Amino acid sequence: MWLRFNCLHHTREAYLQLIIQIGIVAEPHDQYTDILRFLTPYAVSPLPGFTDGWVTIQDASEQGCIALLDPQDR
């Protein structure tokens, strides 16, 4: 189970510390900086900021598409 966090709200390390405090074990992806992998699936409702848009559930391959396409601001 992969979690993508909104980097406008937290850094990867800061959000990782938030979920560790509530007993969730996760690890960062080695290539994509905005996602974490849960070592065990969890319900999304207790995730800090889930209802406020801080995080979404998103597969690592979806994050990879963004990296490959390299969208640019206009």
Secondary structure as the mmCIF struct_conf table of DSSP 4:
data_model
#
loop_
_struct_conf.conf_type_id
_struct_conf.id
_struct_conf.beg_label_comp_id
_struct_conf.beg_label_asym_id
_struct_conf.beg_label_seq_id
_struct_conf.end_label_comp_id
_struct_conf.end_label_asym_id
_struct_conf.end_label_seq_id
STRN STRN1 TRP A 2 PHE A 5
TURN_TY1_P TURN_TY1_P1 CYS A 7 HIS A 9
HELX_RH_AL_P HELX_RH_AL_P1 ARG A 12 GLN A 21
TURN_TY1_P TURN_TY1_P2 ILE A 22 GLY A 23
STRN STRN2 ALA A 26 PRO A 28
BEND BEND1 ASP A 30 GLN A 31
TURN_TY1_P TURN_TY1_P3 THR A 33 ASP A 34
STRN STRN3 ILE A 35 PHE A 38
BEND BEND2 LEU A 39 THR A 40
BEND BEND3 VAL A 44 VAL A 44
TURN_TY1_P TURN_TY1_P4 SER A 45 PRO A 46
BEND BEND4 LEU A 47 LEU A 47
TURN_TY1_P TURN_TY1_P5 PRO A 48 GLY A 49
HELX_RH_3T_P HELX_RH_3T_P1 PHE A 50 ASP A 52
TURN_TY1_P TURN_TY1_P6 GLY A 53 GLY A 53
BEND BEND5 TRP A 54 TRP A 54
STRN STRN4 VAL A 55 ILE A 57
HELX_RH_AL_P HELX_RH_AL_P2 ALA A 60 LEU A 69
#
